[in-house]
Amino acid sequence: MGYTVCTEHGIDHVIDGAPVNLTHRATNGFRREDDGWRLVLHHTDASLA
């Protein structure tokens, strides 16, 4: 098992089309399988990163 903790950045567009910058904390969990690593968990937290 392995994991990463990171910050994700993106742009969202609200109904009126104005772009909104987003920053989230993210955690990714991975499981090792015979043919490589598989992403088994992706979680983001809307609090400020």
Secondary structure, DSSP 8 states (H G I E B T S, - for coil): -EEEEEEEEEEEE-TT--EEEEEEEEEEEEEEETTEEEEEEEEEE-S--
